[in-house]
Amino acid sequence: MDVHYNIETLPVFPRAVITIGTFDGVHTGHQQIITQLKDEALQIRGQSILITFDPHPRRILGTSAGSLKLINTTQEKIELLSSRQIDHLVVVPFTDSFSRLTAEEYIRDFLVATFRPHTIIIGYDHRFGQGRKGDYHLMEAYSSNYGYRLVEIPAHVLHEASVSSTRIREAVASGDILTANELLGYSFFFEGLVTEGSKLGRTIGYPTANLQVQNAEKLLPGQGVYAVEVARPGHAMAAWKGMMNIGTRPTVQGQHMTIEVHIFDFDQDIYGSTLRIYVRKFLRMEQKFDGLEALTRQLDLDRTAARAYLEQA
């Protein structure tokens, strides 16, 4: 898959078959749309092109932009899409000036002039252009003028994609990671930089990597204890198994939200490293214990439960 960031220097795409969307999550609903995109391109021996945006349009247009959390960062989305055998991914900078294109300009000056599409695949509820005034019917009305074929994404596929994105965000944020992973078709993951912590965990036999997530837009799981797998970014397979706590550490009067990962059978200096965490199962809510001894007993139980699940999975 070729990734393009500059729409001013795009190559000429022979018999371009395009679809447009944010594709946050690249989940099972999105994967059906991608399959349709590839099938349409195969039928005409054309090129499959997926068009997405960075930043997310709601960052520019939405009143709740500051609270928007994304299932995937742009780089994560690129990584996930690269395994779907699409010919081209075009990441369009979504700017204030781009958002002010009228619906007609969006069709003529963006889609047609930039991609010269043979086929455009969109949903019946697709909205575009200034004030979101453009829709499927307008694009259909212009199809004969500009010589493209318009294909509608089936309503049930579109509905599944829309519902899945919302449900995934809700499930991850609430700790319902099994539901999220089922809808995603893969294990939800995030990355964090290992930073210095209080080092209390090592005094009770549970040293932890304290993670700092660099991207403020990234969706994170809700508070609690999870079974996880841990990898180095860029590696195809998770290298280690472990458990993670997201919370305020009430037993030791913690004041701030922290992300701590205990990696089983691990003794390496990884300060300053970036780790990728695959979240596999919610184990329990964070709770306050009567001292470190009671906390350690619970951590022993958590480790047993996490190992059992991860080994079975």
KAURWO-V935744 format. One record per backbone hydrogen bond with DSSP energy under -0.5 kcal/mol. CO is the residue of the C=O (numbers start at 1). NH is the residue of the N-H. If there is no record, write none. Layout:
# KAURWO-V935744
CO | NH
CO | NH
This chain:
# KAURWO-V935744
2 | 89
4 | 91
5 | 7
6 | 9
7 | 10
11 | 13
12 | 14
13 | 16
14 | 47
15 | 47
16 | 18
16 | 118
16 | 119
17 | 49
18 | 121
19 | 51
23 | 26
27 | 31
28 | 32
29 | 33
30 | 34
31 | 35
32 | 36
33 | 37
34 | 38
35 | 39
36 | 40
37 | 41
38 | 42
39 | 43
40 | 44
41 | 46
42 | 45
47 | 17
48 | 88
49 | 19
49 | 51
50 | 52
50 | 90
51 | 21
52 | 92
54 | 94
56 | 59
56 | 60
57 | 60
57 | 61
58 | 62
62 | 65
64 | 67
64 | 68
65 | 68
70 | 219
73 | 77
74 | 78
75 | 79
76 | 80
77 | 81
78 | 82
79 | 83
80 | 83
81 | 84
81 | 86
82 | 85
87 | 2
88 | 50
89 | 4
89 | 91
90 | 52
90 | 92
92 | 54
92 | 94
93 | 95
95 | 99
96 | 100
97 | 100
98 | 101
101 | 130
102 | 106
103 | 107
104 | 108
105 | 109
105 | 110
106 | 110
106 | 111
107 | 112
108 | 113
110 | 114
111 | 115
111 | 116
112 | 116
116 | 16
118 | 149
119 | 18
120 | 122
120 | 151
121 | 20
122 | 153
123 | 126
124 | 136
128 | 134
129 | 132
130 | 133
134 | 128
135 | 139
136 | 140
137 | 141
138 | 142
139 | 143
140 | 143
140 | 144
142 | 146
143 | 147
143 | 148
149 | 120
151 | 122
154 | 158
155 | 159
156 | 160
157 | 161
158 | 162
159 | 163
160 | 164
161 | 165
162 | 166
163 | 167
164 | 168
165 | 169
166 | 170
167 | 171
168 | 172
169 | 173
170 | 174
171 | 175
171 | 176
172 | 175
172 | 222
175 | 177
176 | 180
177 | 181
178 | 182
179 | 183
180 | 184
181 | 185
181 | 186
183 | 28
188 | 279
190 | 277
192 | 275
193 | 195
193 | 212
194 | 272
195 | 210
200 | 203
200 | 204
201 | 204
201 | 206
202 | 205
208 | 210
209 | 211
209 | 261
210 | 195
211 | 213
211 | 259
212 | 193
214 | 216
215 | 218
217 | 70
224 | 246
225 | 283
225 | 284
226 | 244
227 | 280
227 | 281
228 | 242
229 | 278
230 | 239
230 | 240
231 | 276
232 | 235
240 | 230
241 | 264
242 | 228
243 | 262
244 | 226
245 | 247
245 | 260
246 | 224
247 | 258
249 | 252
249 | 254
250 | 253
258 | 247
259 | 211
260 | 245
261 | 209
261 | 263
262 | 243
262 | 264
263 | 266
268 | 270
270 | 273
273 | 194
274 | 233
275 | 192
275 | 277
276 | 231
276 | 278
277 | 190
277 | 279
278 | 229
278 | 280
281 | 227
284 | 225
289 | 291
291 | 295
292 | 296
293 | 297
294 | 298
295 | 299
296 | 300
297 | 301
298 | 302
299 | 303
300 | 304
301 | 305
302 | 306
303 | 307
304 | 308
305 | 309
306 | 310
307 | 311
308 | 312
309 | 313
